Amino acid sequence: MIGARVTKLRKLNYMSQKDLAMNMQLMGVDMNLSSLSKLEGQTRIATDREVYAIARILNVPVDELFKKI
């Protein structure tokens, strides 16, 4: 699960959950705040499409999201 890593990278980019969710929507990925919160809280698994979009938005390679904190 990538939730903790997404949280860390998002904060390093000075991005709020709302900003990340909005950028996901702009990329055509249906992500609301509740879904993002569950993903970051590791109670929800990200889809392949979501992983790709998050990596693009945070400007990191996809494998960066899977690294241990």
C-alpha positions as CSV (number, residue, x, y, z in Angstrom):
1,M,0.0,0.0,0.0
2,I,1.2,3.5,-0.9
3,G,-0.8,5.7,1.4
4,A,1.9,6.7,3.9
5,R,4.3,7.5,1.1
6,V,1.7,9.5,-0.8
7,T,1.1,11.6,2.4
8,K,4.9,12.2,2.8
9,L,5.5,13.2,-0.8
10,R,2.3,15.3,-0.9
11,K,3.5,17.3,2.2
12,L,7.0,17.6,0.8
13,N,5.3,19.3,-2.2
14,Y,3.4,21.6,0.1
15,M,0.2,20.2,-1.3
16,S,-3.1,19.7,0.6
17,Q,-5.3,16.7,0.2
18,K,-7.8,19.0,-1.5
19,D,-5.1,20.1,-4.0
20,L,-4.1,16.6,-4.8
21,A,-7.7,15.5,-5.2
22,M,-8.4,18.5,-7.5
23,N,-5.4,17.6,-9.7
24,M,-6.5,14.0,-9.9
25,Q,-9.9,15.3,-11.2
26,L,-8.1,17.4,-13.7
27,M,-6.3,14.3,-15.0
28,G,-9.6,12.5,-15.4
29,V,-9.3,10.4,-12.3
30,D,-12.4,10.4,-10.1
31,M,-10.9,11.0,-6.6
32,N,-12.7,12.8,-3.8
33,L,-11.4,13.8,-0.4
34,S,-12.9,10.8,1.3
35,S,-11.3,8.4,-1.1
36,L,-7.9,10.2,-0.8
37,S,-8.1,10.2,2.9
38,K,-8.8,6.4,3.0
39,L,-5.9,5.8,0.5
40,E,-3.5,7.8,2.7
41,G,-4.8,6.1,5.8
42,Q,-4.1,2.8,4.2
43,T,-7.7,1.6,4.4
44,R,-8.2,1.7,0.7
45,I,-6.0,0.3,-2.1
46,A,-5.1,2.6,-5.1
47,T,-6.0,1.6,-8.6
48,D,-3.3,1.5,-11.2
49,R,-4.7,4.6,-12.8
50,E,-4.6,6.4,-9.5
51,V,-1.0,5.4,-8.8
52,Y,0.0,6.7,-12.2
53,A,-1.8,10.0,-11.8
54,I,-0.4,10.5,-8.3
55,A,3.1,9.9,-9.5
56,R,2.6,12.4,-12.3
57,I,1.2,15.0,-10.0
58,L,3.9,14.6,-7.4
59,N,6.5,14.5,-10.2
60,V,8.1,11.2,-9.0
61,P,8.6,7.8,-10.8
62,V,5.8,5.3,-10.0
63,D,8.2,3.1,-8.1
64,E,8.9,6.0,-5.7
65,L,5.4,5.5,-4.3
66,F,6.2,1.9,-3.3
67,K,9.3,2.7,-1.3
68,K,9.3,2.2,2.5
69,I,9.3,5.3,4.6
